[in-house]
Amino acid sequence: MPAQFVIDNSVVMAWCFEDQTNKYTESVLNRLKTFEAVAPGIWPLEVGNVLLIAERKNILSKSDAVRFLSLVQSLPIIVEQESSGRMLIEIVALAREHRLSTYDASYLDLAMRRGLPLATQDKALASAAKKCGLSIF
């Protein structure tokens, strides 16, 4: 099994929008040639939501969104589902403790449980990860 890391939506969506991509996000994308990424169950909905908002604001065409979804589906990103009980109790508590959204806390929780580094551009999430002893990918 290839080495793994947890990937946050802030990194993935940067690949879709030229003004958001940078050396870090490109390096994470390149690392997917030899690594697998893991994302929490909320991740596909986050991707879809960002694309729909971009379409509604005429930032992205429907065909570009479909193309991007095809690219994302071709990448070695494993989505790990979580029980609603864990989401409502443990992830909400983690979000409260680190002053994160529940969405961001789901990435932190996954990285903590799996003992994996976290790829993120979100400053608050990166800070919380470091406080929890996690490394940033």
VMD Tcl script that draws the C-alpha trace (Angstrom):
set ca {
  {0.00 0.00 0.00}
  {1.38 3.46 -0.88}
  {2.09 5.97 1.86}
  {-0.90 8.13 2.76}
  {-1.80 11.61 3.92}
  {-5.07 13.41 4.67}
  {-6.01 15.99 2.06}
  {-8.11 19.06 2.84}
  {-10.49 20.60 0.31}
  {-8.51 23.86 0.37}
  {-5.73 22.05 -1.49}
  {-7.96 20.15 -3.92}
  {-10.01 23.15 -4.98}
  {-6.87 25.20 -5.66}
  {-6.21 22.83 -8.57}
  {-9.48 24.00 -10.14}
  {-8.84 27.75 -9.97}
  {-5.64 29.21 -11.45}
  {-5.61 32.15 -9.04}
  {-5.54 29.77 -6.06}
  {-2.89 27.32 -7.18}
  {0.65 27.69 -5.86}
  {3.84 25.71 -5.40}
  {2.45 23.93 -2.36}
  {-0.79 22.77 -4.01}
  {1.10 21.72 -7.14}
  {3.59 19.74 -5.05}
  {0.73 17.94 -3.28}
  {-0.80 17.07 -6.65}
  {2.55 15.73 -7.86}
  {2.93 13.63 -4.71}
  {-0.27 11.80 -5.64}
  {1.84 9.94 -8.20}
  {3.38 7.95 -5.34}
  {1.05 8.61 -2.36}
  {-2.63 8.03 -1.64}
  {-4.70 10.77 -0.10}
  {-7.49 10.14 2.38}
  {-10.45 12.47 2.91}
  {-13.43 12.38 5.28}
  {-16.93 11.54 4.04}
  {-17.89 15.22 3.86}
  {-15.22 15.92 1.23}
  {-17.13 15.02 -1.98}
  {-19.98 17.31 -0.92}
  {-17.52 20.12 -0.22}
  {-15.99 19.72 -3.69}
  {-19.42 19.75 -5.31}
  {-20.55 22.78 -3.32}
  {-17.50 24.86 -4.31}
  {-18.04 23.96 -7.96}
  {-21.75 24.82 -7.86}
  {-21.07 28.19 -6.23}
  {-18.40 28.93 -8.86}
  {-20.88 28.01 -11.62}
  {-23.60 30.24 -10.13}
  {-21.16 33.14 -9.95}
  {-20.06 32.51 -13.56}
  {-16.50 31.83 -12.44}
  {-16.59 28.31 -13.84}
  {-18.58 26.75 -16.67}
  {-20.53 23.53 -16.20}
  {-18.21 21.77 -18.66}
  {-15.14 22.93 -16.70}
  {-16.73 21.66 -13.48}
  {-17.46 18.27 -15.08}
  {-13.88 18.10 -16.38}
  {-12.53 18.92 -12.92}
  {-14.72 16.26 -11.30}
  {-13.37 13.73 -13.79}
  {-9.81 14.71 -12.87}
  {-10.53 14.44 -9.15}
  {-12.15 11.03 -9.54}
  {-9.05 9.78 -11.35}
  {-6.77 10.66 -8.43}
  {-5.90 8.22 -5.64}
  {-8.13 9.87 -3.04}
  {-9.89 7.49 -0.68}
  {-13.03 8.76 1.05}
  {-13.46 7.40 4.56}
  {-17.04 7.41 5.79}
  {-17.84 8.22 9.39}
  {-20.84 7.33 11.54}
  {-23.31 10.08 12.27}
  {-22.80 9.45 15.98}
  {-19.06 10.20 15.75}
  {-19.79 13.26 13.62}
  {-22.32 14.65 16.07}
  {-20.40 13.94 19.25}
  {-16.65 13.61 18.73}
  {-16.11 15.82 15.70}
  {-18.34 18.58 17.09}
  {-16.34 18.43 20.35}
  {-13.07 18.59 18.41}
  {-14.35 21.58 16.42}
  {-15.35 23.32 19.63}
  {-12.00 22.60 21.28}
  {-9.97 24.00 18.36}
  {-12.41 26.71 17.22}
  {-12.82 25.09 13.79}
  {-15.82 24.43 11.60}
  {-17.12 20.89 11.89}
  {-16.00 20.40 8.28}
  {-12.40 21.31 9.12}
  {-12.52 19.28 12.32}
  {-13.44 16.20 10.25}
  {-10.08 16.47 8.44}
  {-8.26 16.97 11.74}
  {-10.06 14.01 13.30}
  {-9.19 11.75 10.36}
  {-5.52 12.73 10.47}
  {-5.40 12.17 14.24}
  {-7.11 8.78 14.11}
  {-4.96 7.52 11.25}
  {-1.72 9.16 12.45}
  {-1.25 10.79 9.05}
  {0.15 14.16 7.97}
  {-2.38 16.72 6.79}
  {-2.22 18.62 3.49}
  {-4.02 21.94 3.97}
  {-3.80 25.61 3.10}
  {-6.19 26.56 5.91}
  {-4.20 28.41 8.57}
  {-6.55 27.61 11.46}
  {-6.65 23.93 10.53}
  {-2.86 23.78 10.15}
  {-2.45 25.44 13.55}
  {-4.83 22.98 15.21}
  {-3.01 20.08 13.53}
  {0.33 21.27 14.88}
  {-1.17 21.66 18.39}
  {-2.31 18.03 18.13}
  {1.19 16.90 17.18}
  {0.41 16.27 13.52}
  {2.74 17.19 10.70}
  {1.72 19.23 7.68}
  {2.25 17.33 4.45}
}
mol new
graphics top color blue
foreach p $ca { graphics top sphere $p radius 0.5 }
foreach p [lrange $ca 0 end-1] q [lrange $ca 1 end] { graphics top cylinder $p $q radius 0.2 }
display resetview
